[in-house]
Amino acid sequence: MTKFKQARSKQPLSPDAPLLHNSHSKPISRRDFIAQGFAAGVGTLCAGSILGLFASPNQAHAALSPDLEALKASCGISTNGAGKIPFICFDLAGGANISGSNVLVGKQGGQLDFLSTAGYSKLGLPGDMIPSIMNPANGLSDFINSELGLSFHADSQFLQGILEKVSPTNRANINGAVIPARSENDSGNNPHNPMYGINKAGADGSLLTLAGSRSSDSGGNSVAVQSMIDLTKRPTKIDRPSDVVGLVDTGDLVGLLSQDDTVAVMESIERISAMSLAKKSTQITKDDVIKDLVRCGYIKTADIADRFGDPSSLDPLQDPEIVGEQGIFSSEEIENDAEFRKTASIMKLVVNGYSGAGTITMGGFDYHTGDRATGEIRDLRAGRCMGACLEYAARMGQPLMMYVFSDGSVASNGMIDESVNGRGKGVWTGDNSSTAASFFLVYNPTGTPQLLGATPDEQARHQQIGYMRSDASVETASSPAANNVNLLVETVILNYMALHGEQGNFANIFPNHGLGNSTLMDSMTAFEPITTS
């Protein structure tokens, strides 16, 4: 089949090079700088200095802590988060390609209800690489890869990056869904980030509620849904390993004493304070509240000293599952790439339950640069980061929901980039909000996540929530999420709750939601529960 005109050969930009577009004004806002790659993309928990706090030193017996361990739940302390599935989202700033050349998107029948040849061309796939072409030797398409349950284009650089990091054994326990949904390009008006809603659904961490790689109210590049924002839960900025280690400060005591002695002293102070508070009133109207705060403060401090008196236990760089000969990242990768360090930091916190959810923002995805190679290189690195999160969850024996979105999308005019990194695919020639989509992958340590639906046709419609027209434009009537980013976020949260078997409580937590009745919501849910809280 004849290809379109070949693009003039040019050197692809490095993954960290800023993008300059004649079609865009000069970057002036934080969002512009992130989207075009000019900018890469803390709270601290402290245990006070306590040697002067002994009111009755003779009563400071350092018994072990079963009695205080029983009080941790009443103080809101958990060593494994809130018992919910860890949630990580990737915010690809600038309008990345997701549909077609990465995750397959089809018509009403699902991912494999193929689009037209012209539609695939708009999604960057020339006629001899479209997924509907069958290999006569086996009757199958050479351009469809379903190793992760969700169907990707076989030459998707997201997919190649994921497969580099996820072992073949662990791939079998992954499945996913794609949501065709329009999204405005390079706009601060896209409330894509779902983390506040994920927290309202119950996600929480033992150190942080939420973490994000940007210092913003959403923790990412895109904003959060206004009605869901709770600034008391504002994400803590984490974008490097030192940010993770710096979360915990056990004060002067660790260093002066051993870690075990520190914990014993903090427990003793709590008991002394409890006895003192029991004997007298604080003389204020909120007496019980003050007593509770004092008791819980010491219990929390003792717990922090117990678990994190040695900061290396939090350090992603000292986790052999993350870095090293048997690690997900090599020492060279971590040393040379800030995006890998950022990913390692967020996934360490979220997968281990230290944070309930996390956002990883990656910049420079406004890659309609007159070639295809620049976007392919950036997609490959993003895929490696996605794969690292999934593989780390598998190694830790934890489930994970990983969500990928971008503010807008791109399209091709059919010109081909035949360079090594262009891979014979269509050049990205401009922004196009109608070709946008988001997707999520779920890892389940106990088996493959199971799609809803009694037949393969029904399951295909649950795996693709909404659909595209034949020409590769999102059909805006295909789902509530298709033309409303707020409802796209609600759809993601609904699916998160459904993994816990809690979708029936969605309307109680979000009484003003726009997803329609329970029947419509069922049609927008991908998977059967994989865990219960």
N, C-alpha and C positions, 0 to 999 in steps of 0.2 A: 504494500500500500504506500502511495507517495506521501512523503512528509512535506510539511510546510517549509518555507524559506529558512535556510540556516542562519543563525545569528552570527554576527561578526565576532571573531574570536577575541576574548579579553580575559585577563587574569581575574580569577575570583577573589573577592575580598576575604581577609582572614576572619575568623569567627568573632574577633573583638574589634574589628575596624568599624568606625562610624559610617553611617550611610548618608550620602548627600543626594537629594532628589531635586531635579529642576522643577518638578510638579509640586513641590512643597515649599513653603516659606522657611526661612531660617528657624531652627529650633529656639524657642524662647522659654518654654515651660519645662518643669520637671518631666512631665509626660512625654514631651517631644524629645528630650534628651535621652530618655530610656528607650523609647520606641526606635529611634534611629541609631542607638548604640553608642551615644556619646557618654552615657553614664552607665556604670555597671550596677548591676543590681545584686536604752537597755535598762530593761529593768534589772534590778539585782535583788536577790533574796539575802538578807543579812541576819546573822546571829550576833547579838551585841557583845561588847566587852563586859564580862560578868563577874570578874573576881571580886568586885566590891558589892555584890548583891546579897551576900549572906547576912540575913538579919539574925539568924540563930545558928552559928556554925556547928554547934554540938549536935544539931538535929540533921546534919547533912549526910545521912547514911546513903551509900551508893548501891542500893539493891538493884537487881536486874529489873527489866521493864515490862513484864506481862501485865501488871496493873495499868500502866500508862498506855501500853499497846491497845488495850481495850477502849481507851478514850479517844483514839485517833479518829475514828469515824465520826464521832460527835463534834469534832473540831474541823471536819471537812478535809482530813488528811488521807490521801490514798497513795500507795506506792506504785500503783499501776494505772494512773489516770482514773477515769470514771467507769471503767469497764466497757467502754464503747469501742467501736472499730476505729483505729487510727485513720486520719484523713489528711491527705496532702494534695494541694492543688498547684498546678503549674500555670503561671500567668505569663504568656508569651507576648511581650509588649510590641505592638506595632502592626499587627494584622497578619499573622502567619497563615500559610496554607495548612489546613487540616483535612478537608474533604477531597477524595479522589486520589490524589497523588500520595497521600498518607493513609488515612482511614477511608475505606470504600463507603460511599453513600449512594443509595439507589432510589428507585421510585416506590410506589405504595407497597410493593411486596417485600421490601427490605433491601439490605445491602447488595444482594445479587440479582435484584430486579434492575437490569442494567440501563444506564442512560444512553443517549445517542452518541455517535462518534463525535459530533460537534460539541456536545456537552462535555465529554471527557477532554477534548482539546482545550476548552475554556479552563478546565481543572489541571492543565499542564501535561496531559498525556496524549502523545501523538497516536495516530491510528494503528500503528503496529505494536502499541504497548497497552491497549485498552483491555480491561479484565474480561470482556465478553469473548475474546478470541480463544478458541479451543485448540489445543495441541492435538493434531490428528492421531498421534501415536498412543495417546491415553484418554482422549476425550475430555481432558481437563484443561483448565486455563493455567498457563505458566505465570500469570500475573496476579494470582490471588494467593495470599498466605493467611491461614487461619490457625496458626500455631498457638495464638493467644486467645482463641475462642472468637473474638472480634476479628472480622476480616480486614486485613490491610492490603494495599497494593504490594506485590512481592518486592518491588524495588523502593518501597517507602524508606526514607532515611530515619524517620522516627522508629520504624520497626527494626531496621538494622542496628540502630543504637541500643534499643531495648534488648535484642537478642544477644548482643555482645556481653551484656551484663547479667542477664538472667539465665541460669543453668537450664539445660533441657528438662531435667526432672521437675523443676519448679514451674516451668511454663505450663505444664499440664493442669496446674491449680489456679490458672488465671482465666478470666473471661471479662467481657466488657460490652459496652453499648455506646452508640453514637447518636447525637442529637443535632440534626440539621436545624440551624437557627440563625437568622440574620443578626448582624452585629455591626454597628456603625464603625467606620474606620478612624483610627487615631483620635478617638474622642474620649474626653473625661466624663462623658455622660453615659457610659456603659457600666451599669452597676453589676459587674460580672462576679464579684468575689462573694462566695457563699459562707465564709468562715463564721460570721456571727450567727447565721442560721444553723450551722452545724453545731455550734455551742448550745443554742436554744434546744436543739434536739438531744442534748445530753453530753456531748463531747467535752471533756475537761482534762487537765493534766495535773500531775502531782507537784510540779514546780510552776508551770505557766498554764493559763487557760488557752491562749493562742500565741503563735509565733509567726512572724513574717519577715521576709528579707528586705523590705523597704520600710522606712520610717514614715508610715502613713496610717490613717485611721483604719484602712483595710489590711495593712501589712503587705500590700502588693501595689502593682501599677494601676489596675482598674479599681474603681471605687466599690464599696459595698452597697447593698440595698438599704436605702435610708431608713425604712421602717424597722429593720433588723438591728441597726447599730446600737450597741451598748458600750459607751466609752469607758465604763468601768472594766470592760474586758478587752480593751484596746490591745492589739497584738504587740508583743515585745519584739524589737528589731533584732534579728539573728541572721547574719550573713557570712560568718566566719567562725572557725573553731574557738577562737579566743572569746567570742561573745557567749558561747555555750559554757565554757569553763568559768567565765566571769559572772554567771548567773548566781552562783552560790558563794557567799562570804561568811565563813563561820567565825569571824571575829578573831580576837586575840587568843582564845583558849586553845584552839587547835594549833599546835606549834609549841605552846608552853607545856601542854599535857599531851599524852597519847590520845588517839581517836577514841579508844574505849573509855579512858578516864574522862574525856570531855563529855561524852554521852552520859556517863554516870553522874557527873557534876550537874549537868543541866536537868536530869531527872530529879536529883535531890533538891535543886532549887524549886522545881515545880511542887514537890511534896511539901517543902517548908512553906511556900506561898499558899498552898491549899489549906494547910493547917491554920495559918495566920488569918486567911480570909474567912475561914469557918468560924473563928472566934469573935469576929467583930464585923460590924456593918461598914460599908464604905461611905455611909451617910449621904448618899445621893439617891434620887428616885429610880435610876436605872442600875440599881445595886447588882442584880443578878447578871446583867450584861457585862458590867465591868469585871466581875469575878470570872466570868466565862472567858473574856478576852485575855485576862492575865494567865489563866490556866492554859488556854490554847496556845498562847504565845510561847510559853516555855516548852510545851509538848512539841510544837512545830519546830522550835529551835533544836531540841534534842533529836528529833527525827532527821532534820537536815544534817546535823553533825554525824549522826549514825550512818546515814547513807552517802553523804558527800563530803565528809571530813577529808577524804582523799580526792581532790578535784580531778585526778586522772580518770576516775570512774565515769566522768561526764565527757571527757575529751574525745571527740571523734578521731583525732589523729592517733590516739593510743588504743583504739578499738581494732583488734586484729581482723575482725570481720569486715571492717571498712577500708583499712589501709594496710598494705604489706604484701608479702608473697602470696598469701591465701586470701587477701582482702579483695573487696569489690573494685577498689581503685588501687593502682600501683602508686608507689611513693612518688614517682615522676609525675604521674597525672595530677595528684593532689598538689604537688609543689608548683606546677606550672599553670594550673587552670583555676581561676577564682570561682568559676561556676561549679566545678566539682567540689571545692571546699564549702561553698554555700549549700549545695545539695546535701553533702555529708552532715553538715551542722543541723539542718532542719530535720533530716530523716532520723538522726540520732535521737533528737528530742521527741519527735512524734511517735515513732515506732515503739519506743520504750515507755511510752505513757507519761513522759515528763511534760509534754504539751498535748492538748486535746486535738489540735489541728494546726497545720502550717501552710504558708504560701511561699512558693519559690518563684520569684520574678526573674525572668531572663529577658534581656533587652536585645534590640537589633533585629526584630522580626518584621520590620517594614521593608522587606528585601526585594522590592520590584526595582532592581538595579540595572536592567537591560541585559541580564544574563540569568541563567538558572543555577549556576554553580554556587554562588554566594548563599542562596537559600538552602541548597542541599547540605552544605557544610554545617550551617547553623542547625538545621533539622537533625543531623546526625548527632551533634553534641547534645542537643535537647533530649534525644532518644536515649543516649547513654545515661543522662541524669534520671530520666524516668525509670529506666531499667534498674539503676542502682537502688532506687527506693523500693521497687518490687522485690529485688533479690535480698535486700537487707531485711525486709519484713519476713521473707521466707526463712532466712537464717535465724532470725529471732523467734520463729514459730508464731508470729502474730499476723492476724488478718490486716488488710489495708485496702482502702478505697482511694484511688488516685485519679484526680480530675484534671483535664487539660483544656484550656480555653485561650482565646486571643481576642483582642479588640479589633474586629474587622477581619478581612481576608484579602486575597489577591486573585488575579485572573491572568490568563495568557491569551495572546492574540494568535497563537499557533506557530510563531517563529521558534526554531529549534536551536538549542545550545548543544553542539556536538563535542564540546571539550570533555576532558576526562571526568571532571566533577559535575559537568552539566548533564552527563549520562544520557544524552539524546532526547531530552525532555523539553517541554515548552518553556520558553522564557517568561518569567513573571514581568508583565508590562504595566501593571497598574493595580490600584486598590479596587476591590469589588465586594461590597457588603453582602451581596446576595448569594455568594458561594461559601458562606461561613458555616462552621459546625463546631461543636465541642464533643468530647468523648470522655468516658471514664473506664478504668480497668479495676477489677477487684481481684485481690489475691485471698484465697481461703486455704489455710494450712491443712484442713481436713478433707479437701477434695475440690473438684471443679465447681465453681458457682453455677447453679442451674437456672437457665432461663425459664420464665413463666410461659405457659402455653402447652396444650396437650398434643399439638402436632408441630412438625417442622415449620409449616407456614406461619402458625401462630407465634412460634418462638422467634422467627425472623422479624416479625413486626414488633416484638418486645425488644429485640436487640437494636433496632433502629427506631427511635422515637420521633415520628414525623418522617417527611420524605422530601425529595427534590423533584422538580419537573424534569422532563427529558433533556432540557437544555442546560441543566446543572444550576438552576436557580432554586433557592429554597421555596417550596410551596408554603406560603404564609398561613394557609388555612389548615395545614396538616397536623398541627398541635398547638396548644396554647403557648408553648415556648418558642415557636417558629418565628415570631415577629415581636417578641417582647422579652428583653434581657432579664427583667425582674422575674418573669415567669420561668425563664430558663434556670435561674438560680433556685426557684421553688421546686422545679422538677428534679434538680440534683439533690436537694435536701430530702425530698420525698423518697428518692431512691436510696439515700443513706439510711433513712428510717426503716425502709422496707427490708434492708439487709438485717435489721434487728427484729423484724416482725412487728414493727411499731407504726406502720403507715396508717393504721386506723386512728392514731392519735394526732395525725398531722393537722387536722382542722382545729383541734383544741389548742395546739401550740401556735398556729398561724391562722387565727379566725377570719382574717380578711384576705386569705389567699385567692388567687385567680385561676386555679386549676380545674374548677368545675366540680361536678358531683363525684361520688365514689367510683362509679363505673368508668368515667373518663380518667380518673386518677389511676385506676387499675391498668388501663391501657397504656399509661405513661410510666409504668413500673417495669423494670427489666428482670429482676432476679427474685428467686425464692430466698427466704431468710438463710443467712449462714451462721448466725449466732443470736442469742437472746441475752438481754441485760439482766 
